[in-house]
């Protein structure tokens, strides 16, 4: 829904700017520091609008790219920690299985000794 409102507001602004530009069609001098040109005011308005939009996009792109890089790095760290956790769990399970096996062997030995002492 937010994207729809953004599109509607952008469309209204474009229509207002276009209407303003069409109402101002007389030629005006534009100073480029090294030369002066006479352009219709509509062109000056539209070129200024495009330059402003380009600057806004360039300014907003930097932080966006930085955030994307950070998200990618964090996802990689999460994946690495998951792999490390799985390895640690497997190691702990193996240690417990070994301990359980040792204790089962000890129980069998004690039962065998108990059986031998009962038969005597």
N, C-alpha and C positions, 0 to 999 in steps of 0.2 A: 504494500500500500504506500509506503514511504517513497518508493521509486516512482510511482505514478504521480504523486504530488510534486516531486522534484521535476518530472517531465512537464507537468502542467505549468508550474511556475516558470521554468525555462522558456517554454513556448510563449507565455504571456510577455515575458521580458523581451524576447526576440521580436514579437509583434510591436511592442511599444517603441523599441529602438528603431525598427524599420519605419514605423510611422513618423517618428521624429526626424529620421534621416531624409525621408521623402519630402517633408515640409521644408527642408533646408537644402535647396539645390543650387543656390548662387555660388559663384566662384570666389574662393578666398586664397590669399597668398599663404604658402606654407614654406617656412624657412628651414632648410636642411643644413645649416651652418656653413656649407660651402656654396650653396646656391639657393635661389628662391624659385618656387614653382607655383603656378596658379592651378588649384584643383577645385572641383566642385565640393562643397561642404559635405555632401552625402558620402563622398569617397573618404574624406578626412575622418568622418565619424565612424564609418565601417572599418577602415584600416586601424583606427585607434582601438576599436572594440576587439578586433582580431588580435592585435598585439597584446592587449590587456588579458584576453582569454589565454593566449599562449604563455604569457608570464605566469598566470595563475596555475596553469597545468604544470609548468616546469617547477614551480615552487612546491606544489603539493605532491609531485612525483618522488622527490627525494626522500621524505619521511616514509612514504608508502613502500618504496623499495627497501629501505632500511628495516621496516617492520616485517616485510615478507622474508628477508634474509634471516631475521631473528627468529621468526616462527619456524622456518626450515631448520635452523640450528637446534631449536628446542625440541622439535620432533625427532631429530637425529639423536639428541641426548636421551630422550624418553625411550627410544628404541634400544639404544645401547644399555640403558639401565634395566630394561626388561630382559635383554639377553643375559646380562650379568646376574640378575635375580634368578633366572631359570638355571644358570650354571651353579649358583650357590645352593639352590634347592636340590638340584641333582646331587651335588656333593654331600649335602646334609643327609639326604635319603640314603645314599650309598654308605655313609658312616653309620647311620642307624641300622641299616640292613646287616652290616658287618657286625655291629654290636649285638644285634638280635641273634644272629647266627652263632656268635661266640657263646651267648647265654644259653641258647638252645642246646649247644654241644655240652656245656657245663651241666645243664639239667639232665641230659641223657647219661652223662658220666655218673652223676650223683644217683640217678635212678638205678643204674647198673650196680653201683656200689651198694645201694640199699637192697636190691634184689639178692646180691651175693651174701650180704650179712644176714638176710632173712633165711636163706637156704642153709646156712651153717648152723 
